[in-house]
């Protein structure tokens, strides 16, 4: 098979890039090691920056997102013994907002768009390997149903996640990795219940962080901070709801509607960046190059920024023989990646209970929140980062 761009990974970032390029007449193929059903079975966050939503519309896959997504103009932070303060995103970010739309549904829309357009996706592509990535003629090998396959291409995009093989194709003496692993995780429950609040509630509590989120008006997603040693199977639904209630302000806990969990899992928290994001004809995007804690909803949105830069760079290359964007991709993407890292770290540090925190650290967190809600400038900074920095 010969294409212009071979994309490794059939998650939302790889699919979005392929769909955008396909609509520009740039030939792509997506190699995904799992089945479509497996990919769509992943439960992920769903808070979209306005820039990511715009990319979905440009890809021709935003109709259902705009119809069913929940536009949020603010969110709440509970702290200081049950006090709740609101961050007015619309006011403090110049009229912007975020869109709450589940990543599973977003990925489904992208797959449906591919089927409609006839773009190629190779599922259950096993043993993917990258070859000659620093030459003008890179190629990718894989196995399909036991048979060897080959893709010749101009460029390779590694969008195969943190555990994928694309990043490891960059020589160790070239690749630099930066990482922070947090000493706790988020125990998340998805339930078919009305959300407790029309807007997200972030909770700083002496027992640990909590988050009240939603996927729709009948589907809710809740989280509580737990030690890394915990296992989801050890938490009954009753124990989860009881712990969540303990951490919520009394008036919120009183209106919480509970029900059987549809999905329950623990997500460890990690900050990670790989540099550079380009080596020869290989470009890294999304979780293959960077991970953030889910606090602040920057994971998928950081991937969206990568896709924005790559899409415009490749369009300029194929339309105008202009390689400026391709040459600047790694530096430009990493500049925004590190801003997202800073913001996610700040939100995480401000709202979570760290095991080694003493009374001094606790008072610092209280002071940070007190300052945040007494300063127009601090609120503007939070809002600007939450809705998404410009590309």
Order of alpha helices (4+ residues) and beta strands (2+ residues): beta-alpha-beta-alpha-beta-alpha-alpha-beta-beta-beta-alpha-beta-alpha-beta-beta-beta-beta-beta-beta-beta-beta-beta-alpha-alpha-beta-beta-beta-beta-alpha-alpha-alpha-alpha
